[in-house]
Amino acid sequence: MRSSMLEDLKSASLFQAVQEGDLRALADRARRRRLAEGRIVFREGTPANSLYVIVEGGVKIFLRDENGKEVVLDTKKSGQYFGEMMLDHRPRSASVMTLEPSEFAVISREDFRSFLHRHPGAAEQVILNLIRITRGMNERTREGLGLEKRLRHYLEGLEDSKMPNRPTVKRWFVTKRWVLAGLLVLAVAQYYFMDVLLQIMSLENLGVFTGR
């Protein structure tokens, strides 16, 4: 037997602290919506005028970047809700798709605003959820900046590793090797001649060249 809208809303985390009598008025004005798996609930940029409470199933909230790649922001399951940003009267900031066959309780903006005015506890839960979303965005931005920095260093390292392949750098390395080889020869020669000089000085001290 299918549960009533009141029972569905009572099972949602947002409304658990609300008295049944107060919640009944909201349940009477809510409507149901069912979607199969893989269906779009709403798209980014479309007008926003309602809150969705997940009665059954689950959804993913996502964006698409400039290359069309999907970026998943969050997932929601039964008992949770989404779409609360419609309170600022701006278009949807992300798209939502069902991950499985799902059923929703849909509450209009006007009904939800009136409900929040009467129930500060529920309004606080909405605010805390928005804070959580904002913090998550900040953390992802920080992680993205760190990744960008590491990637930049990696690319710079690749450029440095390619430098020996350039003709001018190759010539510089060849010249450097010849110079080092020449210095080594001079060092050996200097050591040899210094040894000979010391031997001559030693013989002179012994009187070999003085006739003593």
C-alpha positions in Angstrom: 0.0 0.0 0.0 1.4 3.4 -1.0 2.2 5.7 1.9 0.5 9.1 2.2 2.2 12.4 1.4 2.3 13.2 5.1 4.2 10.0 5.9 6.6 10.6 3.0 7.4 14.1 4.3 7.7 12.9 7.9 10.5 10.5 6.7 12.5 13.3 5.3 15.3 14.7 7.4 14.2 18.3 6.8 10.8 17.7 8.4 11.5 15.3 11.2 11.4 17.9 14.0 8.1 19.4 12.7 4.8 18.7 14.4 2.4 16.5 12.4 -0.3 19.1 12.4 2.0 21.7 11.0 3.4 19.3 8.4 -0.1 18.2 7.2 -0.9 21.6 5.7 2.3 21.4 3.6 1.7 17.8 2.6 -1.8 18.7 1.4 -0.3 21.2 -1.1 2.6 19.0 -2.3 2.4 16.9 -5.5 4.0 13.7 -6.6 6.3 13.2 -9.5 7.7 9.8 -10.7 10.6 9.3 -13.1 12.4 6.2 -14.5 16.1 5.7 -14.2 18.3 8.0 -16.2 15.7 10.7 -16.6 16.4 14.4 -16.1 14.5 16.0 -13.2 15.5 19.5 -14.3 18.4 21.1 -16.2 20.9 23.8 -15.3 19.6 27.2 -16.4 15.9 26.4 -16.4 13.4 28.4 -14.2 13.4 27.2 -10.6 10.1 27.3 -8.7 10.0 24.1 -6.5 11.8 22.0 -3.9 12.1 18.2 -4.4 12.0 15.7 -1.5 13.1 12.2 -2.5 10.5 9.7 -1.5 12.1 6.7 -3.2 15.2 6.2 -5.4 18.2 8.5 -5.8 19.6 11.3 -8.0 22.9 12.9 -9.0 23.5 16.6 -9.2 25.9 17.6 -11.9 27.3 20.2 -14.3 28.9 20.0 -17.7 32.2 21.8 -18.3 33.1 23.7 -21.5 34.1 20.4 -23.2 30.8 18.8 -22.3 32.4 16.6 -19.6 30.1 15.7 -16.7 31.1 16.9 -13.3 29.1 15.3 -10.5 28.6 17.7 -7.5 26.6 15.5 -5.2 24.3 12.5 -4.9 21.0 12.3 -3.0 19.0 9.4 -1.8 15.6 8.7 -0.2 14.8 11.0 2.7 17.0 13.9 1.3 16.0 16.9 -0.7 17.4 19.2 -3.4 16.4 22.3 -5.3 16.3 24.6 -2.3 18.4 27.3 -4.1 15.2 28.2 -5.9 14.5 30.5 -2.9 16.5 33.2 -4.6 14.3 33.2 -7.7 17.3 32.5 -10.0 17.5 29.7 -12.6 18.7 26.3 -11.7 22.4 26.2 -11.0 22.9 22.5 -11.9 21.2 19.6 -13.5 19.7 16.6 -11.7 19.3 13.1 -13.1 17.7 10.0 -11.5 20.1 7.1 -10.7 17.2 4.6 -10.4 13.4 4.7 -10.6 12.5 7.6 -8.3 9.5 9.3 -6.7 9.5 12.9 -5.4 7.3 15.1 -3.3 7.4 18.5 -5.1 6.7 21.6 -3.0 6.3 25.0 -4.6 8.5 28.0 -3.7 5.6 29.9 -2.2 4.5 27.0 0.0 8.0 26.3 1.1 8.8 29.9 1.9 5.7 30.2 4.0 6.6 26.9 5.8 10.1 28.2 6.6 8.7 31.4 8.1 6.6 29.4 10.5 9.3 26.8 11.3 12.8 28.3 12.1 14.2 24.9 12.9 13.6 23.7 9.3 14.9 27.0 8.0 18.1 26.4 10.0 18.5 23.0 8.4 18.2 24.5 4.9 20.8 27.1 5.8 23.2 24.5 7.2 22.8 22.5 4.0 23.6 25.5 1.9 26.7 26.1 4.0 27.8 22.5 3.5 27.4 23.0 -0.3 29.4 26.2 -0.2 32.2 24.7 1.9 32.4 21.7 -0.5 32.7 24.1 -3.4 35.5 26.0 -1.6 37.4 22.8 -0.8 37.1 21.6 -4.4 38.3 25.0 -5.6 41.3 24.8 -3.3 42.1 21.2 -4.4 41.8 22.4 -8.0 44.3 25.2 -7.4 46.7 22.8 -5.8 46.4 20.4 -8.7 46.9 23.3 -11.1 50.1 24.2 -9.3 51.4 20.6 -9.4 50.5 20.3 -13.1 52.4 23.5 -13.9 55.5 22.3 -12.1 55.2 19.0 -13.9 55.0 20.7 -17.3 57.9 22.9 -16.4 59.9 19.8 -15.6 58.9 18.3 -18.9 60.2 21.4 -20.7 63.4 21.2 -18.8 63.9 17.6 -19.7 63.4 18.5 -23.4 66.1 21.1 -23.4 69.0 18.7 -24.1 67.3 17.8 -27.4 67.6 21.3 -28.7 70.5 21.9 -31.2 71.9 24.8 -29.3 71.9 23.0 -26.0 73.4 19.9 -27.7 76.3 22.1 -29.0 76.7 23.6 -25.6 77.0 20.1 -24.0 79.6 19.0 -26.6 81.7 22.2 -26.0 81.4 21.6 -22.3 82.7 18.1 -22.6 85.7 19.2 -24.7 86.6 22.0 -22.3 86.4 19.6 -19.4 88.6 17.1 -21.3 91.1 19.9 -22.0 91.2 20.9 -18.4 91.8 17.4 -17.3 94.7 17.0 -19.7 96.2 20.3 -18.5 95.8 19.1 -14.9 97.6 15.8 -15.6 100.3 17.7 -17.5 100.7 20.2 -14.7 101.0 17.4 -12.2 103.6 15.6 -14.3 105.7 18.7 -14.8 105.4 19.7 -11.2 106.7 16.2 -10.3 109.7 16.6 -12.7 110.4 20.0 -11.3 110.5 18.8 -7.8 112.8 16.0 -8.8 115.2 18.5 -10.4 115.1 20.7 -7.3 115.9 17.6 -5.2 118.8 16.7 -7.3 120.1 20.2 -7.2 120.0 20.2 -3.4 122.1 17.0 -3.5 124.8 18.7 -5.6 124.2 16.8 -8.8 124.2 20.0 -10.9 126.7 22.0 -8.7 129.5 19.5 -8.7 129.6 19.2 -4.9 
